[in-house]
Amino acid sequence: MDFDLIVRGGTLPDGRIADIGIIGETIAAIEPELNAGAGTAIDAHGNLISPPFVDPHFHMDATLSLGIPRINVSGTLLEGISLWGELKPLLTHEAVRDRALAYCDWAVSMGLLAIRSHVDVCDTRLLAVEALLDVKKTVAPYIDLQLVAFPQDGFYRSPTARDNTIRALDMGVDIVGGIPHFERTVADGTRSVTELCEIAAERGLMVDLHCDETDDPLSRHIEQLAYETQRLGLQGRVAGSHLTSMHSMDNYYVSKLLPLIAEAGVSAIPNPLINIMLQGRHDTFPKRRGLTRVKEMLAHGIRVGWGQDCVLDPWYSLGTADMLDVAFMGLHVAQMSSPVDMARCFDMVTSVNAAIMGLDHLGLAVGKRASLVVLDAGDPVEALRLRPERLCVIARGKVVAERARQETRLSVAGRPATVNRRHRPSQNSIAQIDRS
């Protein structure tokens, strides 16, 4: 069999060394050695071959808008929401589209080939919805872009949000979103969870709610979300994003809550860069960092993936579209320091996030879509340590980004002429990395 493209000699995340043969948009073979020809061959010897990076939580309508019309001085979530309210009247279709496309260029260069973006529907023009639907069509050949109808100002709190959410879904937005903790009362937040889940069930859609993004331990809408998921048979189709209030909750209550989330099959999407930046702003010391209980969720069998959330927007002044930055921060704050935990963090920004988004076509297996990344690293843990160059990015069987390895020249007597920061770990440490 001849192939359109072969990636030769790369190291897979599980440690196997293999050639990957691609025909059209599909992985046709993964073997220790493919004795076949190919229209294009990529030498990946000594480098990690990864599934594409996946971001299950982002705000593409706001990205790259930092400084318009001003900077978030307090650094708080609430000022960010207020600032976004000032920015919305200034938005144009072209500006939203162009910033989003620029971000997608960054994403491709970093091997980020699937993104779920919440889009604010509280502007009755639905200008951002239209712009991102255009972007979705434009990037379809290389990025899976899912859109969430997100009533940023509250499904009930904003007088037009409910109708606008329905309109956005009718226009082709993929997923039902919400923000129950931002409603005016706890009761309204609870009602919003119920109605939003009912809308999703009626339409056969997924649900992804900003849930309990607060330091208030009494913000417990995740409990209602888990209940509605089971009541309506939405298991496997629902995610709770942020869940930062769980950082502050009573341990006894959490001991009841985690099994409920697990039984309902609700996924969790913490966003470590933004969660630790925005939460705990009203604390003195000790100061809470706000990241939800990631290790405890994983211990209960809850599916947890890391999200990016924001890049250069009213809430966050940094970011590069690098999901390894996200996982690197997450493993530190969640104290996931063992080799097994660190390898799991790599999975959380690749295969786990793909599963949360329902992207069964992604992965390093025969028959899956031929989208993958060649990284200047030897294994997943080294990739997290270095956040290395993406030497080659392949989307749907086509090379969409390439970069040469960058080595530093040294002029130090008695030392090598060049240096990089790759390091071969001992066999003992490699043996400890077992995802089974």
C-alpha positions in Angstrom: 0.0 0.0 0.0 1.2 3.5 -0.9 0.3 6.4 1.2 -0.3 10.1 0.6 1.8 10.9 3.7 3.9 9.0 6.2 5.1 10.3 9.5 8.2 8.1 10.2 9.7 7.0 13.5 7.9 9.2 16.0 7.2 8.3 19.6 3.6 7.9 20.5 2.3 9.1 23.9 2.2 5.5 25.2 6.0 5.1 24.4 5.7 3.0 21.2 7.8 4.1 18.2 5.9 3.9 14.9 5.3 5.0 11.4 1.9 6.6 10.7 0.5 6.1 7.2 -2.1 8.6 6.0 -4.5 8.3 3.0 -6.6 11.3 2.2 -7.9 12.6 5.6 -7.6 9.3 7.4 -5.0 7.4 9.4 -4.7 4.2 7.4 -1.8 2.4 9.2 0.2 2.6 12.4 3.1 0.1 12.4 6.6 -0.2 13.8 7.8 0.3 10.2 5.9 0.9 7.0 7.7 -0.4 4.0 5.8 1.7 1.5 6.0 4.8 -0.5 4.4 8.1 0.1 3.8 11.4 -1.7 5.2 13.1 1.4 7.4 11.8 4.2 8.0 13.5 7.5 10.9 12.4 9.7 9.7 12.4 13.3 12.5 10.2 14.8 13.2 11.1 18.4 10.1 13.3 18.6 6.7 12.9 20.2 3.6 12.4 18.0 0.5 13.7 19.7 -3.2 13.8 18.9 -4.2 17.4 18.2 -4.6 19.7 21.2 -8.2 20.5 22.1 -9.7 23.4 24.0 -13.2 22.7 25.4 -13.7 26.2 26.9 -12.9 29.5 25.1 -14.4 32.9 24.3 -13.5 33.7 20.7 -15.9 36.7 20.4 -13.7 38.5 23.0 -10.3 37.2 22.1 -7.5 39.7 21.1 -9.6 42.7 22.2 -7.4 43.6 25.2 -7.5 47.3 25.9 -10.8 48.0 24.0 -12.1 50.3 25.4 -9.9 50.0 28.5 -8.0 47.6 30.7 -9.5 45.6 33.6 -7.9 47.5 36.4 -9.1 45.4 39.4 -8.5 42.1 37.6 -11.8 40.7 38.9 -14.3 38.6 37.1 -17.1 41.2 37.7 -15.1 44.1 36.2 -14.3 41.9 33.2 -18.0 41.3 32.7 -18.7 45.0 33.1 -15.9 45.8 30.7 -17.3 43.3 28.2 -20.6 45.2 28.5 -18.8 48.4 27.5 -17.1 46.7 24.5 -20.2 45.0 23.1 -21.7 48.1 21.5 -18.4 48.8 19.8 -18.2 45.4 18.1 -18.5 45.0 14.4 -19.0 41.8 12.4 -15.7 42.3 10.7 -13.7 43.0 13.9 -15.0 39.9 15.7 -14.4 37.8 12.6 -10.9 39.1 12.0 -9.8 38.7 15.6 -11.2 35.2 15.8 -9.5 34.2 12.5 -6.2 35.6 13.8 -6.6 33.6 16.9 -7.3 30.5 14.8 -4.0 31.1 13.0 -2.3 31.0 16.4 -4.2 27.9 17.3 -3.1 26.0 14.1 0.5 27.0 14.7 0.3 25.4 18.2 -1.4 22.2 17.0 -4.7 23.3 18.6 -7.2 21.9 16.1 -10.5 21.7 18.1 -12.1 24.6 20.1 -15.4 25.0 21.9 -16.2 28.7 22.1 -18.9 30.3 24.1 -20.5 33.3 22.2 -22.5 36.0 24.1 -26.1 36.1 22.9 -27.2 39.1 25.1 -26.6 41.6 22.3 -29.9 41.4 20.4 -28.1 42.0 17.1 -26.5 38.6 17.6 -23.6 40.1 15.7 -21.0 37.9 17.3 -23.0 34.8 16.7 -23.1 35.6 13.0 -19.4 36.5 12.9 -18.4 33.2 14.6 -20.7 31.1 12.4 -18.8 32.6 9.4 -15.5 31.8 11.2 -16.7 28.2 11.8 -17.2 27.8 8.0 -13.9 29.3 7.1 -11.8 27.2 9.5 -13.7 23.9 9.0 -10.9 22.4 6.8 -8.5 22.5 9.7 -10.3 23.3 13.0 -13.3 21.7 14.6 -15.1 24.8 16.1 -18.1 24.3 18.3 -20.2 27.3 19.4 -22.1 27.6 22.7 -25.1 30.0 23.0 -24.0 31.8 26.1 -26.3 34.4 27.8 -23.4 36.2 29.5 -25.6 38.7 31.4 -28.0 35.9 32.7 -30.6 33.8 31.0 -33.3 35.5 33.1 -31.4 38.6 34.3 -31.0 40.0 30.8 -34.5 40.8 29.5 -33.7 39.5 25.9 -31.3 36.7 26.7 -33.9 33.8 26.7 -35.3 34.8 23.3 -31.8 35.4 21.9 -30.5 32.0 23.1 -33.3 30.3 21.2 -32.6 32.5 18.1 -28.9 31.6 18.3 -29.7 27.9 18.4 -32.0 28.3 15.5 -29.2 30.0 13.5 -27.0 26.9 14.0 -25.2 27.4 17.3 -24.3 23.9 18.5 -24.6 23.8 22.3 -26.7 25.3 25.1 -24.9 27.5 27.6 -25.7 29.5 30.7 -24.4 31.2 33.8 -26.8 30.3 36.7 -24.6 31.9 39.5 -25.0 35.3 37.7 -28.8 35.4 37.9 -30.2 37.8 40.5 -31.3 35.0 42.9 -30.3 31.5 43.7 -33.8 30.4 42.7 -33.5 32.1 39.3 -30.2 30.3 38.8 -31.8 27.0 39.6 -34.7 27.6 37.3 -32.3 28.6 34.5 -30.4 25.3 34.8 -33.7 23.4 34.5 -34.9 25.3 31.5 -31.6 25.3 29.7 -31.3 21.5 30.1 -34.9 21.1 28.9 -34.1 23.1 25.8 -31.1 20.9 25.1 -33.1 17.7 25.6 -35.8 18.8 23.3 -33.3 19.7 20.6 -30.9 16.8 21.1 -28.1 19.2 21.9 -25.2 19.2 24.4 -25.0 21.5 27.5 -22.1 23.4 28.8 -22.8 25.8 31.6 -20.5 28.3 33.3 -21.3 26.9 36.7 -20.4 28.4 40.1 -17.6 30.5 38.9 -17.4 32.2 42.3 -15.7 32.0 45.7 -19.1 31.6 47.3 -19.3 28.1 48.8 -23.1 28.3 48.8 -23.1 28.6 45.0 -24.2 25.0 44.2 -25.8 25.0 40.8 -23.6 22.0 39.8 -25.9 19.9 42.0 -28.9 21.0 40.0 -27.0 20.4 36.7 -26.2 16.9 37.7 -29.9 16.3 38.8 -31.3 17.6 35.5 -28.8 15.6 33.5 -30.1 12.4 35.0 -33.8 13.5 35.0 -33.6 14.3 31.2 -31.3 11.5 30.1 -28.5 13.8 29.1 -25.7 11.7 30.5 -22.4 12.2 28.5 -23.7 15.3 26.9 -23.3 17.8 29.8 -20.3 19.8 31.1 -19.9 22.1 34.0 -17.3 24.7 33.4 -15.2 26.4 36.1 -16.8 25.0 39.3 -14.6 27.2 41.3 -17.0 27.4 44.3 -16.1 23.8 45.1 -12.6 25.1 46.1 -14.4 26.7 49.1 -17.1 24.2 49.9 -17.5 22.2 53.0 -15.8 18.8 52.7 -18.9 16.9 53.9 -21.1 18.5 51.2 -18.5 17.8 48.6 -18.4 14.1 49.7 -22.1 14.0 48.6 -21.6 16.1 45.5 -18.8 14.3 43.7 -20.6 10.9 43.5 -23.7 12.8 42.2 -21.7 14.3 39.4 -20.0 11.0 38.6 -23.4 9.2 38.5 -24.8 11.8 36.1 -21.9 11.5 33.8 -21.3 15.3 33.9 -17.9 16.4 32.7 -15.9 19.2 34.4 -13.8 21.8 32.7 -11.6 23.9 35.0 -9.7 26.7 33.4 -6.5 27.0 35.6 -4.9 30.1 34.1 -8.0 32.2 34.5 -9.4 30.6 37.6 -6.4 31.3 39.7 -6.1 34.8 38.2 -9.7 35.9 38.9 -10.7 34.0 42.1 -9.8 35.0 45.6 -9.6 38.7 44.8 -11.6 39.6 47.9 -9.3 37.5 50.2 -6.4 38.8 52.3 -4.4 35.8 53.6 -4.7 32.9 53.4 -5.8 33.6 49.8 -7.8 31.1 47.9 -6.7 30.2 44.3 -10.1 29.0 43.1 -9.2 26.0 41.1 -11.8 23.3 41.6 -11.1 19.9 43.2 -9.5 18.2 40.1 -7.7 15.3 41.8 -10.8 14.4 43.9 -13.0 14.5 40.8 -10.6 12.2 38.9 -10.6 9.8 41.9 -14.4 9.6 41.6 -14.2 8.8 37.8 -15.4 12.2 36.7 -14.2 13.2 33.3 -12.1 16.4 33.7 -10.4 18.4 31.0 -8.4 21.6 31.1 -9.7 24.7 29.3 -7.9 27.9 28.1 -10.9 30.3 28.6 -9.4 33.6 27.6 -6.5 35.1 25.6 -5.9 38.9 25.6 -9.4 40.0 26.5 -11.3 41.8 29.3 -10.6 39.0 31.7 -7.0 37.9 30.9 -4.1 39.9 29.6 -1.9 37.0 28.5 -2.1 33.8 26.5 -0.7 32.2 23.4 -3.1 29.5 22.3 -0.8 26.9 23.8 -2.8 24.2 25.6 0.4 22.9 27.2 0.7 26.2 29.1 -2.8 25.5 30.4 -1.9 21.9 31.5 1.4 23.1 33.0 -0.4 25.6 35.2 -3.1 23.1 36.0 -0.7 20.4 37.2 1.0 22.9 39.5 -2.1 24.3 41.1 -3.8 20.9 41.4 -0.5 19.5 42.7 -0.5 16.7 40.1 3.2 16.0 40.4 3.6 12.3 40.0 4.6 10.9 36.6 1.2 9.3 36.2 -0.6 12.5 37.1 1.5 14.6 34.8 0.9 12.2 31.9 -2.8 12.4 32.7 -2.6 16.2 32.4 -1.2 15.8 28.9 -4.2 13.5 28.1 -6.5 16.1 29.5 -5.6 18.6 26.8 -5.8 16.0 24.0 -7.9 12.9 24.2 -10.0 13.8 27.3 -11.0 17.2 25.9 -11.8 15.6 22.6 -14.1 13.1 24.4 -15.8 16.0 26.3 -16.5 17.7 23.0 -17.8 14.4 21.4 -15.1 14.4 18.8 -14.7 10.7 18.4 -13.0 11.1 15.1 -9.8 12.5 16.7 -7.0 10.3 18.1 -4.0 8.3 17.1 -5.7 5.1 15.8 -6.4 3.5 12.4 -9.6 4.9 10.9 -9.4 8.2 12.9 -9.0 11.6 11.2 -5.4 12.3 10.2 -4.9 15.2 12.5 -1.8 15.1 14.6 1.2 17.1 16.0 4.9 16.4 16.0 6.5 17.9 19.1 10.2 18.6 19.9 9.9 16.4 23.0 10.5 12.8 23.9 7.4 12.0 25.8 4.2 13.7 27.3 5.8 14.7 30.5 8.8 16.3 28.7 6.3 18.1 26.5 4.7 19.6 29.6 8.0 20.6 31.0 9.3 22.3 27.9 6.1 23.4 26.1 8.2 22.8 23.0 8.1 23.8 19.4 5.4 22.2 17.2 7.7 20.9 14.5 4.8 19.8 12.3 1.0 20.1 12.5 -1.1 17.9 10.2 -4.9 18.6 9.9 -7.1 16.3 7.8 -4.0 14.7 6.2 -2.4 18.0 5.2 0.6 19.7 6.7 -0.8 23.1 7.9 2.1 24.3 10.0 5.9 23.6 10.2 8.7 25.0 12.3 12.4 24.1 12.4 13.9 22.9 15.7 15.4 25.9 17.6 18.8 25.2 19.3 20.8 27.8 21.1 24.5 28.3 20.1 26.9 28.4 23.0 30.3 30.1 23.1 31.5 28.6 26.4 35.0 27.1 26.6 34.9 23.3 27.0 31.1 23.0 26.5 29.0 21.9 23.5 28.5 24.2 20.6 24.7 24.0 20.9 22.2 23.3 23.7 18.6 22.5 24.1 16.7 21.6 27.2 15.5 18.1 26.3 16.5 15.4 28.8 16.3 11.7 28.7 14.6 10.5 31.9 15.8 7.3 33.6 14.1 4.0 32.7 12.8 3.8 36.3 10.9 7.1 35.9 9.6 6.1 32.4 8.3 2.8 33.9 6.2 4.7 36.4 4.1 6.3 33.7 1.2 3.9 33.3 -2.1 5.2 32.2 -3.9 1.9 32.7 
